[in-house]
């Protein structure tokens, strides 16, 4: 699903694994939070870095579907949605 969303929906999903234990006991959850709290909060602060908005025609102001957005120095173009 992550690959599909990245390619077709311009959505970048991630999976965070905080422990090698898939189902840690409830008694250990507080310690897992404490071990990873600062890193998780720093990550959340960086989530909205970048450009976001709507692609519009300069003359009419109408939204443009499937417009390709190219940024110099970044090897991944983005295609606007509907």
N, C-alpha and C positions, 0 to 999 in steps of 0.2 A: 504494500500500500504506500509506503514512503516513496519508492521510486516512481510510482504512478502519479502521485500528487505533485512531486517535484517537476516531472516532465509535462504533465497535462494541466495542472491546476495552479502552477506557480506557487505552490505551497511547500514549505520546507519543514518536514516533520523529523523529529528525532526520538530516539529511545534512550533513556538514561537508566543505566544499571548501577546501583549504588553499592551492591554487595555481590559476592559470588553465590550467595544463598538466594534462591528464587522466592522462597516463602519464609522470611525470617520470623521468628517467634514474636508475638506482640510485645513481650518484655524487652526486646532489643530495638524496637522501632524508634524510641526516643533517642537512643545512642546513635542510630544511623542518621537521624535528623541532625543531631549535634555535630557529627563527623562531616557532614556535607552542607550544612546550612549556609556558610559564607560563599562557597562555590556556587550553590544553586541561586542565591540572591544576586551574585555578580552576573551570572548568566542571564537571569530575568531582566536585569538592568540593560543588557546589550541587545535584547530581542528586537527592538524597534529601530535599530540603527539602519539607515539606508533611505531609499526614496520610496514614497508611496503616494498614491493619488489616482487621478483619472487622466486618460489620454484623450484630448479634445482637439477638434479641428480649430485652427487658429482664426479662421474667418467666421464660421457659423457657430462655433462653440459646441457642436454636436459631438457626442462620444464616438470614438473610433474603435471598432472591434478589430481584433487580431493585428494590432499595430505592433511592429517589432521595435523593442527598446534596446539600443546598443550603447554600451558605456565603454569608452576607450580604456584599455588596460584590463578589462574583465572579459574572459573568454567564454562567457555564458550569456547569450541574449535572452531576453524575457519577451513573451508575447502577451499583449493586453487581452483581457477577457471581454465579455459582452458588456 
